[in-house]
Amino acid sequence: MIKALGSSKQVLFALTAVALGGWAFKTVNEISGPAFEPIIAACTDSSISIEDFAEKTGYHEWEPIVGLGAFNILVCLITQFLFELRNTPPAGILVWTGVIVVAFPFGVLAVVEAGRAGAKGPLRYPLILGLLYQLFGVSVMMPLVWIPSYIYGRGDGGVSVTRAIASVPMSLPGLILTIFVFTADTDSYLWTVCAGILGGPGVPMIVIALWGDSPPEYSANDANIKGTKAVAMAYRVTLPIALITWVYVVYAAYSAFGTDTSALCRALWTDANASVAFMTIDTLILFAAMVIFLAFRSWTAAIKTLLLAPLMGPGAACCLTLAELEEASPPVSTEKKIA
């Protein structure tokens, strides 16, 4: 039975990740469930037209176009969620941007590993997983599904240069839309559309651009080497973006709370509303999941990330160690695979 589940290392890390994801799911539902129930009831009330939604429910209007029909309820819900975050300064922008910071390295990682030669299972379908992140939260689905999928289905070959390069811009829409959501007039159509795209199916669907991409063959050593260098470069290019965004988070937190950490904790957790508390968990669990992933790859990388995170932020720290791991782990060649 144990052998069927893989090595003891695989079992240990997979179970740890699943436990973390399960705990995150339970906790966020306990926090947000009661607050979201009336919103979900309003969003699913077919007797209320889109035009009359705001007037009859008291909630913010939402744009069904970006829900593509199948995800209209999600767009309606996330619009109210982001509206509450926007109206809870500075905690709202701090926790949302915190998730964006940690999501930078994971965004590149998920796109890259989905297209690595030899990958199998859910890992290979970032679009489906991306939609699950939007539905249940990335802090739930990353440890609950993505990490076990990586542990048991990771590839050992190369990645196309095209995919490696594309992984960087594919991780940026979340940041761009966040800027609009937290700066645009909430009464404007621009805000409504950006909020719906940010939390709806639009962002995950970007990966469709790589639908026809294929990894190089195991025997294509030159292409594999170029792919490895491109992946490492993708992490290194993302690093300063994550660092700058983290500097903003620290600056905004210091401007609002100074050195009063108790006031910061009250704003982000103790006295926080459901949306802020949800995102606080999202940020912390996503980073913890990244550390678990790095520990599976290398305990040294995980420890280094934890030591660097207070200095350069969790996103930049992960980008650095991921780049170093990529450079230190060249893809398997045909000769080695046969041997």
Summary of the structure (lengths in Angstrom):
residues: 339
radius of gyration: 20.5
end to end distance: 27.5
largest distance: 68.9
contacts: 1175
relative contact order: 0.15
helix: 76%
strand: 0%
